């Protein structure tokens, strides 16, 4: 069943994160082999990902509740949020593989990512989360579980 209130909170939270994002220089350390690893992960992230579950202070919202209307698009070093087929915001992102789990940075937003095949998990907030389980009561953290959209498949 579609939960309009939860979806509205989800979208408002995402929009807040994306608005606060500012371009940020650099990804991982200056070491060439590290930068190559960062580039490898960035290449694997490229393309469109649809959110199948989102969680934060609003609780858990799954794909059935909001009908897959929210997605992220990684294009080069740009991360865009897409809502209802329209790009709502785009910001530069960087990856840093010198940490485990891998860090993602998008301006003021600090996060971690886990990429397993066609499933991507992002957990982020104003302070970098320590893990993929959200800290109880932390209204400044969100976790997204996404599935890769195959090229040529309907959104």
NUPABA-33498 format. One record per residue: x, y, z of N, C-alpha, C, O in turn; residue number from 0. Coordinates in nm, 3 decimals, padded with zeros to 5 digits. Each point is the difference from the previous one (the first is absolute). Layout:
[[X Y Z] [X Y Z] [X Y Z] [X Y Z] NUM] ...
//
This chain:
[[00.084 -00.118 00.000] [-00.084 00.118 00.000] [00.088 00.124 00.000] [00.103 00.004 00.068] 0] [[-00.141 00.096 -00.142] [00.074 00.125 -00.012] [-00.017 00.081 00.128] [-00.113 00.029 00.040] 1] [[00.222 00.007 00.022] [-00.002 00.080 00.122] [00.047 00.140 -00.036] [00.120 00.027 -00.002] 2] [[-00.214 00.061 -00.028] [00.032 00.134 -00.050] [00.083 00.080 00.100] [00.093 00.071 -00.040] 3] [[-00.125 -00.082 00.167] [00.074 00.078 00.101] [00.146 -00.045 00.007] [00.090 00.083 00.003] 4] [[-00.067 -00.214 00.000] [00.136 -00.052 00.006] [00.077 00.038 -00.127] [00.117 00.036 00.007] 5] [[-00.184 -00.045 -00.122] [00.067 00.035 -00.125] [00.037 00.148 -00.001] [00.109 00.036 -00.043] 6] [[-00.200 00.050 00.091] [00.028 00.143 00.004] [00.121 00.030 00.089] [00.084 00.083 -00.035] 7] [[-00.074 -00.151 00.149] [00.115 00.018 00.088] [00.128 -00.050 -00.067] [00.105 00.064 00.012] 8] [[-00.114 -00.177 -00.081] [00.115 -00.054 -00.071] [00.052 00.100 -00.103] [00.120 00.030 -00.004] 9] [[-00.209 00.022 -00.078] [00.039 00.093 -00.105] [00.053 00.130 00.060] [00.099 00.054 -00.049] 10] [[-00.164 -00.004 00.154] [00.047 00.122 00.064] [00.140 -00.020 00.057] [00.085 00.089 -00.012] 11] [[-00.060 -00.205 00.075] [00.132 -00.029 00.054] [00.104 -00.007 -00.109] [00.108 00.057 00.014] 12] [[-00.139 -00.126 -00.124] [00.095 -00.010 -00.110] [00.029 00.137 -00.058] [00.115 00.034 -00.027] 13] [[-00.219 00.046 00.008] [00.020 00.132 -00.058] [00.089 00.085 00.091] [00.086 00.073 -00.049] 14] [[-00.107 -00.082 00.180] [00.083 00.075 00.095] [00.146 -00.040 -00.015] [00.087 00.087 -00.005] 15] [[-00.059 -00.219 -00.002] [00.137 -00.046 -00.016] [00.060 00.054 -00.129] [00.113 00.050 00.000] 16] [[-00.187 -00.059 -00.109] [00.055 00.039 -00.129] [00.022 00.152 -00.008] [00.097 00.045 -00.061] 17] [[-00.186 00.034 00.121] [00.015 00.146 -00.002] [00.126 00.041 00.075] [00.068 00.095 -00.038] 18] [[-00.037 -00.168 00.145] [00.117 00.035 00.081] [00.132 -00.042 -00.063] [00.106 00.045 00.043] 19] [[-00.113 -00.130 -00.144] [00.123 -00.049 -00.062] [00.069 00.113 -00.077] [-00.065 00.076 -00.072] 20] [[00.194 -00.067 00.087] [00.080 00.097 -00.072] [00.117 -00.073 -00.066] [00.045 -00.102 00.053] 21] [[00.003 00.151 -00.165] [00.117 -00.066 -00.060] [00.114 -00.009 00.100] [00.023 00.091 00.079] 22] [[00.047 -00.202 -00.085] [00.109 -00.023 00.095] [00.119 -00.059 -00.076] [-00.017 -00.097 -00.074] 23] [[00.135 00.151 00.092] [00.116 -00.051 -00.073] [00.046 -00.135 00.054] [-00.017 -00.032 00.117] 24] [[00.076 -00.045 -00.208] [00.068 -00.123 00.040] [-00.090 -00.112 00.043] [-00.113 00.023 00.043] 25] [[00.160 -00.143 -00.055] [-00.069 -00.118 00.048] [00.089 -00.064 00.102] [00.012 00.048 00.113] 26] [[00.049 -00.157 -00.152] [00.091 -00.070 00.090] [00.133 00.071 00.007] [00.014 00.113 -00.046] 27] [[00.081 -00.179 00.103] [00.134 00.056 00.016] [00.063 00.023 -00.137] [-00.051 -00.050 -00.100] 28] [[00.161 00.125 00.094] [00.065 00.032 -00.125] [00.072 -00.118 -00.064] [00.040 00.009 -00.116] 29] [[-00.022 -00.117 00.187] [00.066 -00.119 -00.047] [-00.068 -00.052 -00.128] [-00.122 -00.016 -00.004] 30] [[00.202 -00.008 -00.101] [-00.055 -00.040 -00.131] [-00.078 -00.132 00.006] [-00.105 -00.011 -00.062] 31] [[00.154 -00.087 00.135] [-00.071 -00.128 00.006] [-00.133 00.015 00.074] [-00.097 -00.068 -00.032] 32] [[00.094 00.156 00.133] [-00.126 00.027 00.071] [-00.097 00.070 -00.094] [-00.118 -00.035 -00.005] 33] [[00.167 00.133 -00.070] [-00.087 00.072 -00.093] [-00.055 -00.096 -00.105] [-00.115 00.015 -00.042] 34] [[00.194 -00.112 -00.002] [-00.047 -00.099 -00.097] [-00.113 -00.083 00.060] [-00.098 -00.031 -00.068] 35] [[00.111 -00.006 00.195] [-00.105 -00.076 00.068] [-00.127 00.085 00.015] [-00.111 -00.049 -00.020] 36] [[00.129 00.177 00.056] [-00.114 00.091 00.009] [-00.072 00.007 -00.135] [-00.122 -00.006 -00.006] 37] [[00.201 00.018 -00.103] [-00.058 00.008 -00.135] [-00.075 -00.128 -00.035] [-00.104 00.005 -00.066] 38] [[00.155 -00.120 00.110] [-00.066 -00.128 -00.027] [-00.140 -00.003 00.062] [-00.096 -00.042 -00.064] 39] [[00.087 00.087 00.189] [-00.129 00.004 00.068] [-00.092 00.102 -00.068] [-00.118 -00.026 -00.021] 40] [[00.172 00.143 -00.012] [-00.080 00.103 -00.067] [-00.056 -00.053 -00.131] [-00.115 00.029 -00.034] 41] [[00.194 -00.106 -00.042] [-00.048 -00.058 -00.126] [-00.112 -00.099 00.026] [-00.097 -00.006 -00.075] 42] [[00.110 -00.074 00.182] [-00.104 -00.099 00.032] [-00.130 00.067 00.046] [-00.108 -00.059 -00.013] 43] [[00.117 00.180 00.066] [-00.119 00.072 00.044] [-00.076 00.065 -00.115] [-00.119 00.030 00.014] 44] [[00.185 -00.009 -00.127] [-00.061 00.074 -00.109] [-00.133 -00.059 -00.043] [-00.017 -00.122 -00.008] 45] [[-00.078 00.212 -00.019] [-00.132 -00.040 -00.047] [-00.108 00.036 00.100] [00.024 00.069 00.099] 46] [[-00.143 -00.117 -00.129] [-00.117 00.033 00.081] [-00.028 -00.113 00.099] [00.010 -00.118 -00.033] 47] [[-00.046 00.157 00.156] [-00.032 -00.091 00.109] [-00.134 00.041 00.058] [-00.021 00.118 00.030] 48] [[-00.070 -00.212 -00.014] [-00.129 00.031 00.060] [-00.001 -00.041 00.147] [00.050 -00.106 00.036] 49] [[-00.108 00.191 00.047] [-00.006 -00.026 00.143] [-00.107 -00.106 00.025] [-00.116 00.017 -00.038] 50] [[00.155 -00.126 00.104] [-00.096 -00.104 00.037] [-00.033 00.004 00.149] [-00.100 -00.057 00.044] 51] [[00.184 00.125 00.033] [-00.029 00.021 00.141] [00.076 00.121 00.048] [00.116 00.021 -00.036] 52] [[-00.182 00.059 00.116] [00.064 00.116 00.061] [-00.037 00.002 00.147] [-00.113 -00.033 00.036] 53] [[00.207 00.070 00.047] [-00.030 00.006 00.142] [00.072 00.118 00.063] [00.109 00.039 -00.043] 54] [[-00.172 00.015 00.144] [00.053 00.114 00.073] [-00.092 00.029 00.117] [-00.066 -00.091 00.050] 55] [[00.060 00.215 -00.008] [-00.084 00.036 00.114] [-00.148 -00.021 -00.031] [-00.081 -00.009 00.093] 56] [[00.045 00.000 -00.220] [-00.139 -00.021 -00.042] [-00.039 -00.147 00.002] [-00.114 -00.035 -00.030] 57] [[00.208 -00.052 00.065] [-00.026 -00.144 -00.001] [00.054 -00.062 -00.127] [00.094 00.053 -00.060] 58] [[-00.153 -00.162 00.019] [00.043 -00.070 -00.122] [-00.109 00.014 -00.105] [-00.117 -00.027 00.026] 59] [[00.157 00.070 -00.145] [-00.090 00.011 -00.113] [00.052 -00.094 -00.106] [00.116 00.010 -00.040] 60] [[-00.201 -00.102 -00.007] [00.048 -00.092 -00.102] [-00.063 00.030 -00.136] [-00.088 00.086 -00.012] 61] [[00.135 -00.157 -00.088] [-00.039 00.023 -00.138] [-00.151 -00.007 -00.019] [-00.056 00.078 -00.077] 62] [[-00.011 -00.171 00.146] [-00.144 -00.013 -00.014] [-00.074 00.124 00.050] [-00.107 00.032 -00.050] 63] [[00.164 00.037 00.147] [-00.067 00.116 00.058] [00.012 00.126 -00.085] [-00.090 00.084 00.003] 64] [[00.197 -00.070 -00.078] [00.011 00.121 -00.081] [00.017 -00.031 -00.148] [00.027 00.090 -00.080] 65] [[-00.045 -00.215 00.043] [-00.007 -00.037 -00.141] [00.125 00.022 -00.081] [-00.009 00.021 -00.121] 66] [[00.127 -00.026 00.184] [00.125 00.014 -00.075] [00.016 00.135 -00.066] [00.065 00.011 -00.104] 67] [[-00.124 00.093 00.163] [00.004 00.133 -00.061] [00.128 00.077 00.026] [00.017 00.111 -00.051] 68] [[00.073 -00.167 00.129] [00.122 00.070 00.036] [00.121 -00.079 -00.048] [00.010 -00.121 00.022] 69] [[00.083 00.190 -00.088] [00.121 -00.068 -00.047] [00.117 00.097 00.005] [-00.017 00.121 00.012] 70] [[00.136 -00.178 -00.022] [00.124 00.075 -00.008] [00.065 -00.033 -00.133] [-00.012 -00.112 -00.050] 71] [[00.081 00.210 -00.006] [00.073 -00.022 -00.125] [00.144 00.046 00.021] [00.025 00.115 00.037] 72] [[00.069 -00.206 -00.060] [00.142 00.031 00.007] [00.048 00.019 -00.143] [-00.004 -00.093 -00.080] 73] [[00.050 00.214 00.049] [00.046 00.032 -00.134] [00.133 00.073 00.013] [00.004 00.118 00.033] 74] [[00.105 -00.191 -00.060] [00.133 00.058 00.022] [00.018 00.022 00.149] [-00.013 -00.093 00.079] 75] [[00.044 00.218 -00.041] [00.016 00.030 00.142] [-00.123 00.073 00.056] [00.007 00.066 00.103] 76] [[-00.119 -00.080 -00.173] [-00.123 00.068 00.039] [-00.103 -00.101 00.051] [-00.023 -00.104 -00.061] 77] [[-00.038 00.137 00.176] [-00.105 -00.081 00.060] [-00.128 00.082 -00.006] [-00.007 00.110 00.055] 78] [[-00.095 -00.164 -00.123] [-00.128 00.070 -00.014] [-00.109 -00.080 00.069] [00.001 -00.123 -00.002] 79] [[-00.094 00.194 00.062] [-00.120 -00.066 00.052] [-00.112 00.023 -00.100] [-00.015 00.110 -00.054] 80] [[-00.062 -00.214 00.030] [-00.108 00.007 -00.097] [-00.128 -00.041 00.071] [-00.007 -00.108 00.059] 81] [[-00.092 00.194 -00.065] [-00.127 -00.025 00.065] [-00.110 00.011 -00.103] [-00.014 00.103 -00.066] 82] [[-00.065 -00.208 00.050] [-00.109 00.003 -00.097] [00.047 00.028 -00.141] [-00.072 00.063 -00.078] 83] [[00.193 -00.111 00.043] [00.053 00.019 -00.134] [00.069 00.133 -00.024] [00.052 00.024 -00.109] 84] [[-00.049 00.064 00.210] [00.064 00.131 -00.016] [00.120 00.010 00.093] [-00.005 -00.039 00.116] 85] [[00.115 00.094 -00.169] [00.119 00.022 00.082] [-00.029 00.113 00.096] [-00.032 00.111 -00.041] 86] [[00.045 -00.140 00.170] [-00.027 00.102 00.101] [00.128 00.070 00.045] [-00.005 00.114 00.048] 87] [[00.120 -00.180 -00.062] [00.126 00.063 00.038] [00.116 -00.084 -00.052] [-00.012 -00.122 -00.016] 88] [[00.124 00.187 -00.008] [00.123 -00.067 -00.042] [00.117 00.062 00.074] [00.011 00.122 00.010] 89] [[00.077 -00.207 00.041] [00.117 00.046 00.073] [00.119 -00.089 -00.031] [-00.015 -00.116 -00.038] 90] [[00.133 00.173 00.053] [00.123 -00.075 -00.020] [00.022 -00.093 00.119] [-00.027 00.037 00.114] 91] [[00.075 -00.158 -00.141] [00.031 -00.094 00.107] [00.141 -00.053 -00.019] [00.054 00.002 -00.110] 92] [[00.004 -00.049 00.218] [00.130 -00.067 -00.005] [-00.008 -00.129 00.079] [-00.083 -00.015 00.090] 93] [[00.171 -00.077 -00.124] [00.011 -00.130 00.067] [00.138 -00.008 00.061] [00.097 00.049 -00.057] 94] [[-00.089 -00.110 00.175] [00.129 -00.019 00.067] [00.008 -00.144 00.050] [-00.062 -00.037 00.099] 95] [[00.140 -00.043 -00.171] [00.011 -00.143 00.033] [00.107 -00.029 00.104] [00.026 -00.117 00.031] 96] [[00.037 00.221 00.024] [00.102 -00.026 00.102] [-00.065 -00.035 00.134] [00.070 -00.032 00.097] 97] [[-00.201 00.037 -00.090] [-00.074 -00.033 00.122] [-00.088 -00.121 -00.025] [-00.038 -00.028 -00.114] 98] [[00.006 -00.043 00.219] [-00.092 -00.113 -00.009] [-00.108 00.020 00.106] [00.030 00.003 00.119] 99] [[-00.155 00.009 -00.162] [-00.048 -00.003 -00.139] [00.041 00.125 -00.078] [00.041 00.101 00.057] 100] [[-00.053 -00.111 -00.189] [00.036 00.109 -00.090] [-00.080 00.125 00.032] [-00.120 -00.007 00.026] 101] [[00.189 00.122 -00.027] [-00.065 00.127 00.027] [-00.052 00.062 -00.129] [00.058 -00.016 -00.107] 102] [[-00.171 00.086 00.120] [-00.050 00.086 -00.107] [-00.017 00.139 00.062] [-00.049 00.013 00.112] 103] [[00.090 00.088 -00.186] [-00.011 00.138 00.046] [-00.076 00.079 -00.106] [00.026 -00.011 -00.120] 104] [[-00.121 00.090 00.167] [-00.075 00.088 -00.089] [-00.020 00.132 00.074] [-00.107 00.026 00.055] 105] [[00.212 00.056 -00.055] [-00.005 00.127 00.071] [-00.011 -00.022 00.149] [00.085 -00.067 00.060] 106] [[-00.187 00.125 00.001] [-00.019 -00.009 00.145] [-00.043 -00.140 00.046] [00.006 -00.032 00.118] 107] [[-00.049 -00.050 -00.212] [-00.049 -00.133 00.034] [00.115 -00.099 -00.007] [00.074 -00.006 -00.098] 108] [[-00.062 -00.072 00.204] [00.104 -00.102 00.010] [-00.067 -00.136 00.011] [-00.094 -00.017 00.078] 109] [[00.141 -00.078 -00.156] [-00.066 -00.129 00.004] [00.094 -00.117 -00.023] [00.120 00.015 -00.019] 110] [[-00.182 -00.132 00.020] [00.069 -00.125 -00.030] [-00.083 -00.074 -00.103] [-00.122 00.015 -00.006] 111] [[00.190 -00.095 -00.076] [-00.070 -00.077 -00.103] [00.046 -00.145 00.004] [00.112 -00.032 00.037] 112] [[-00.205 -00.054 -00.077] [00.030 -00.142 -00.017] [-00.064 -00.039 -00.133] [-00.119 00.020 -00.021] 113] [[00.200 -00.077 -00.068] [-00.046 -00.039 -00.133] [00.017 -00.150 -00.013] [00.112 -00.053 00.002] 114] [[-00.225 -00.017 -00.015] [00.000 -00.146 -00.013] [-00.081 -00.036 -00.123] [-00.123 -00.006 00.005] 115] [[00.193 -00.018 -00.117] [-00.070 -00.030 -00.125] [-00.084 00.117 -00.044] [00.052 00.110 -00.020] 116] [[-00.184 -00.132 00.006] [-00.091 00.105 -00.042] [-00.075 00.062 00.117] [-00.105 00.061 -00.018] 117] [[00.159 -00.077 00.139] [-00.059 00.062 00.119] [00.100 00.098 00.060] [00.116 -00.034 00.025] 118] [[-00.163 00.156 -00.003] [00.082 00.106 00.058] [-00.065 00.046 00.129] [-00.120 00.028 00.003] 119] [[00.199 -00.021 00.103] [-00.050 00.053 00.127] [00.081 00.126 00.031] [00.123 -00.002 00.000] 120] [[-00.195 00.110 00.026] [00.062 00.127 00.038] [-00.056 00.039 00.136] [-00.122 -00.001 00.020] 121] [[00.210 00.035 00.071] [-00.041 00.053 00.129] [00.076 00.131 00.017] [00.123 00.002 -00.010] 122] [[-00.195 00.109 00.035] [00.068 00.128 00.009] [-00.069 00.094 00.097] [-00.112 -00.024 00.044] 123] [[00.183 00.130 -00.012] [-00.052 00.101 00.091] [00.099 00.115 00.010] [00.097 00.006 -00.076] 124] [[-00.122 00.087 00.170] [00.093 00.112 00.018] [00.131 -00.049 00.061] [00.106 00.056 -00.026] 125] [[-00.115 -00.162 00.108] [00.120 -00.068 00.049] [00.001 -00.136 -00.067] [-00.105 -00.062 -00.020] 126] [[00.223 00.015 -00.015] [00.009 -00.128 -00.070] [-00.048 -00.112 00.091] [00.049 -00.015 00.112] 127] [[-00.146 -00.065 -00.158] [-00.047 -00.114 00.080] [00.113 -00.100 00.023] [00.089 -00.015 -00.084] 128] [[-00.094 -00.054 00.196] [00.102 -00.101 00.032] [-00.029 -00.133 -00.067] [00.091 -00.082 -00.019] 129] [[-00.216 00.060 -00.016] [-00.039 -00.126 -00.062] [-00.132 00.016 -00.072] [-00.056 00.110 -00.007] 130] [[00.007 -00.219 -00.047] [-00.121 00.004 -00.080] [-00.128 -00.012 00.082] [-00.109 00.016 -00.053] 131] [[00.122 -00.045 00.182] [-00.115 00.002 00.089] [-00.010 00.141 00.054] [00.094 00.052 00.060] 132] [[-00.208 00.011 -00.080] [-00.016 00.139 00.042] [00.003 00.011 00.151] [-00.052 -00.085 00.072] 133] [[00.115 00.193 -00.025] [00.005 00.027 00.144] [-00.140 00.038 00.047] [-00.062 00.090 -00.057] 134] [[00.014 -00.157 00.159] [-00.134 00.027 00.051] [-00.013 00.145 00.044] [00.086 00.052 00.072] 135] [[-00.194 00.013 -00.117] [-00.025 00.137 00.040] [00.077 00.104 -00.079] [-00.019 00.120 00.022] 136] [[00.105 -00.160 -00.113] [00.077 00.096 -00.078] [-00.083 00.046 -00.119] [-00.015 -00.073 -00.099] 137] [[-00.039 00.193 00.107] [-00.086 00.049 -00.108] [00.081 00.052 -00.118] [-00.057 00.041 -00.102] 138] [[00.188 -00.042 00.114] [00.085 00.053 -00.107] [00.067 -00.109 -00.082] [00.096 00.028 -00.072] 139] [[-00.144 -00.151 00.080] [00.053 -00.111 -00.080] [-00.112 -00.061 -00.082] [-00.114 -00.009 00.044] 140] [[00.151 -00.032 -00.165] [-00.094 -00.073 -00.085] [00.074 -00.115 -00.066] [00.120 00.006 -00.025] 141] [[-00.195 -00.113 -00.002] [00.056 -00.115 -00.071] [-00.091 -00.030 -00.119] [-00.122 -00.004 00.012] 142] [[00.186 -00.016 -00.127] [-00.071 -00.035 -00.122] [00.053 -00.134 -00.051] [00.121 -00.022 -00.006] 143] [[-00.211 -00.066 -00.029] [00.035 -00.124 -00.069] [-00.055 00.015 -00.140] [-00.119 00.023 -00.020] 144] [[00.209 -00.038 -00.078] [-00.037 00.025 -00.139] [00.032 -00.121 -00.087] [00.089 -00.079 00.031] 145] [[-00.163 00.066 -00.140] [00.026 -00.102 -00.101] [00.033 00.070 -00.130] [-00.060 00.102 -00.036] 146] [[00.158 -00.158 -00.034] [00.042 00.059 -00.128] [-00.114 -00.013 -00.102] [-00.064 -00.104 -00.010] 147] [[00.041 00.212 -00.065] [-00.096 -00.002 -00.111] [00.078 -00.042 -00.123] [00.095 00.068 -00.040] 148] [[-00.134 -00.177 -00.019] [00.069 -00.051 -00.118] [-00.025 00.094 -00.118] [-00.113 00.045 -00.019] 149] [[00.216 -00.015 -00.062] [-00.019 00.086 -00.117] [-00.113 -00.055 -00.089] [-00.006 -00.120 -00.027] 150] [[-00.082 00.208 -00.017] [-00.110 -00.040 -00.087] [-00.123 -00.047 00.074] [-00.104 -00.021 -00.063] 151] [[00.112 00.004 00.195] [-00.120 -00.043 00.074] [-00.080 00.123 00.040] [00.055 00.108 00.019] 152] [[-00.188 -00.127 -00.006] [-00.083 00.116 00.040] [00.035 00.045 00.141] [00.040 -00.082 00.083] 153] [[-00.054 00.210 -00.057] [00.033 00.056 00.133] [-00.100 -00.042 00.102] [00.012 00.038 00.117] 154] 
//
